[in-house]
Amino acid sequence: MKLLEAKTTPIEKFMYLTQLRATNVHLFYRLMAENVKELTPYIYTPTVGEACQKWHQIWTQPEGMYLSFSDRGHLHTIIQNWPHNVEITVVTDGSRILGLGDLGVNGMGIPVGKLALYTACAGIRPEATLPLCLDLGTNNKALLEDPLYMGSRREKVTAEEEKEFLDELMAALTERWPGIVIQYEDFKNPFPSLERYQHTYTMFNDDIQGTGAVILGGFINACRATRIPAAEQRAVFLGAGSAGVGVAKQLVEYFVKEGGLSEDEARRRFWLVDSRGLVTNDRGDTLAEHKVYFSRDDNEGKQYRSLEEVVEYVRPTILMGLSTIGGAFTPAILRRMAELNEHPVIFPLSNPSSKSECTFADAIAHTNGTCLFASGSPFPSQPHPTSGQLLTPGQGNNMYVFPGIGLGAILSKSVNVTQDMIYASATALSQSLTAQEHADGWLYPDIRRIREVSVVVTRGVIRAAQLGGVDREIALRGLSDADLDSYIQQRMYDPFKEGQLVETELRELTGSLNGYANGTTNGVNGSHL
């Protein structure tokens, strides 16, 4: 840690940790286990955003696999060359990295970082993970003209070409590793692939489903704290892209299952705002297909163009940001939320921190410490404006759920990752807080307990797979929750025990060799007598 602390910038720390993982993987994960809260911001968000922007400049050694559009027709043969048995892969085409846009193959930092968290948080063995970046071209002109850029010098392929490539990829991956779990990440338009593959392969999309699940986990605890029934909740979302719609749909499901509302009643508790204002049926533009579900028809012909206007019109209890517009939750909006609610729910979820709709300090200052807050990126604790009590912000980091979703699918040998499994990860997360964490008003558990939390989430995912009949490891069905937790823990990679395992294997090997040598000597001696 002293060597790491000697590095002066986040990107230097990222590069140091990358080198450590490449040269001593068990030491890297021991360091992560003991300092997960401190190191995660350098392994993933927010630092991974800068790392992806500079990937072609800071690259030192290959990590994972790159597949180019020019490889089509040969993906099966290329994938056969990977030397390890893979249980899970994270795949991206780099076309929408965090809130930074199209970064082409520089997006490889996302699968690498994500899979490091699968190992650190849920104990999936590092050699059983495969970072996978698809080089399908880029429309980033600066990268295409940069001599250091490592990707193809071509514009992004068409949607139809991408579909054909992904069809070949999915078949090749599952032929090579029949039980593989495939997580999609940071595609510009993630909906077509999710809809096309989720019922055929063991796959999910973390941008849509993981983000929705982790926010739902914190949202459940926020709703319990406000004690406002589902029928009286009013949620305004700034951002109507894949992540925003994915989160909103998860919350609709919660209102239906736990709030007693019909799906239509639940859907109408949400107002989505995009770059043109409130999403309505009659504002004069052609809506993207994924926005139609939440489009309003009760605005009586009036259009609301700004977030301020929408807040005044809706008078929301919940304000969520997935817009990547830094500072969009202005002091005036935050103050208005505090006027409207005893405990306004404020969730600025955009990453990295520079794109967050507001900071924790802003939210506390302008709501006089009354808000229930969770963000996508980490922010430091702040004193309460009047009492001085130190307040800890919640962070709706997907690492609370996606490691458990992946491990649960692996251990249960699920044929699909169902929506019920995603929902179960959220409810399990909401139940994983300690009594003290609840008493302190936290919405999420202490990130330093992430491996404990991942066991709870994994168990919830496995139980949902069993209830849905998509599990193939049927021996787990008869285990009690306590026994299932033990089963999960026993199969989690522990970097602290790797040395012991090697020593045991060496003792067994040398013992066998000594026995063989003694037997041979005796045999030879005996033959000469």
Buried (B, 14 or more C-beta within 10 A) or exposed (E): EEEBEEBEEBBBBBBBBBEBBEEEBBEBBBBBBEEBEBBBBBBBBBBBBBBBBBBBEBBEEEBBBBBBBEBBEEBBEBBEEBEEEBBBBBBBBBBBBBBBBBBBBBBBBBBBBBBBBBBBBBBBBBBBBBBBBBBBBBBBEEBBEBEEBBBBEBEBBEEEBBBEBBEBBBBBBBEBBEBBBBBBBBBBBBBBBBEBBBEEBBBBBBBBBBBBBBBBBBBBBBBEBBEBEBEEBBBBBBBBBBBBBBBBBBBBBBBBEEBEBEEEBBBBBBBBBBEBBBBBEEBEEEBBEBBEBBBBEEBEEEEBEEBEBBBBBBBBBBBBBBBBBBBBBBBEBBBBBBEBBEBBBBBBBBBBBBBBBBBBBBBBBBBEBBBBBBBBBBBEEBEEBEEEEEBBBBBBBBBBBBBBBBBBBBBBBBBBBBBBBBBBBBBBBBBBBEEEBBEBBBBBBBBBBBBBBBBBBBBBBBBBBBBBEBBEBEEBBEBEEEEBBEBBBEBBBBBEEBEEEEEEEEEEEEEEEEEEEEEEEEEEEEEEE
